């Protein structure tokens, strides 16, 4: 889901964030990504820039704090970010982490829906992060 610079500006403005070139670039990198990205992967996506890695990290955190992005995986202690779903649920579908290549991919939401429940645990289950691990099809 690519977004234009103007769409990125509008999204930042609507969220009450200052519109800066690094923030637009990070937002667009997350929008262009087909899988959740770590800080290092965002830096790779951006290529050569005048911004240091700390600036990019702070922008990832700011996008997370305002709900534009979400940390969708913490596999091996590495936060991986994705744009939050447009429905406001924070990108809450299940993910798969490959034990061999460490790639994180989004899985169909229906997979997580199969464990929906009522009662005392319902809210906790709905907000939980579902992450499967094993070998991805490319590494099998």
N, C-alpha and C positions, 0 to 999 in steps of 0.2 A: 504494500500500500504506500506508494510514493506520495509525497506531498511537495507542493511548491514552496518557495521561500515566503510568498505572501500567505499561504495557508499556515505555515509555521509561525509567522509573525502574529497572525490572528489568534492562533491557539495559545501562544505565550501571553499575549495581551489579555485574552479572556480569563486566563488563570492568574492574572495579577502579577506576572513576572515581567521584569525588564526585558526588552527585546535586544539581545546582543548577537553579534555574529557567531561566537562560539556556541551559544545556546541554540541558535537556528541550525547550525551545522550538526550538533549532537542530535537534535530532534529529528532532522532529516535522515541521519544515519540510522537511527532506530526505526524510522518509518520504512526505509528502503530494505532493511534486513529481513531475511526470510526466517531467521532463527534468532533467539535471544542472544545478546552480545555482552561480553565482559568488557571492562574498561579497556583492556589491551586490544580487544577486537574492534572497539569503537575507534581507538587511535589508528589501527590499521585501515579501517574504512575511510577515515578522514585523510590519510596520506600526509604529505608535507603541508604543515600549517605553521603559522607564527605563534600558535598557542601552545603552552606547555601542558604536560600530562595532568598536572594538578588542576589547571583550569577546566579541562575536560571532565575530570573526576567530580569536581565541585558542581558542574552543570548537570551531570548524571544524578547526583544526590538531590539537587534542587528540583529537577524534573520528577524524581521519585517522591519527594516531600510534598509536591503540589498535586500529585495524582496523575500527571501526564504520562509518566512511565512507572513501571513496577519492577521490583526484583522478583523474577519468576523462578530462579534457581540459585541455590547456594552450593552446588555440587563442588566437592573438594575445596570448600571454603572460598570459592570465587563467586561473587555476585554477578548474575547475568540479567541484563535489563531488556525490557520490551515495552513498546507503547501499551498503555492501559487500554482495555477494550472500550469501545465507544459506549457500551451499555453501563459503564461505570463500575464494572465488577473487578477491575484491577488485573485483567489478563489471567483469570483464575481457572483456566482449563489445565488438564494434565500435561506433563512434559516427560520426555525420555532423554536420559543421559547415557551416552555410549561410554562404556568402561575402557574401551581401547583408544578411540580418537578424542574423547572428551566433548564431542559435539552435543549440544542441547537442542532438541527439536520440539515443536508444539505437536501435541496429539489431539485427535478429535475430542470435543467437549463431551460427546456421548459416552465416552469411556468413563469419565468422572461421574456422569449422571447415574450410572448404574449402581453407585454406592450411596445414593441419596437416602436419607433416613429422617424419621420424625423423633420427637422426644428430646431428652436432655442433651444429647450429643449433636443434634441437628445443626445448630449454629456453628459449633466447632468444626464439624465435618465440612460445612459449606465454605468456611474461611481457610481451611487447611490447604497446604500445597501438596499436590499429588505429583510424585516424580518416580517414574520407573527407571530402572537401570539394567544394563546388559549390553549386548553388542548390537549396534545398529545394522541395518541391512547391507550397508556398504562395507562393514568390517567383518561380517559373517563369512 
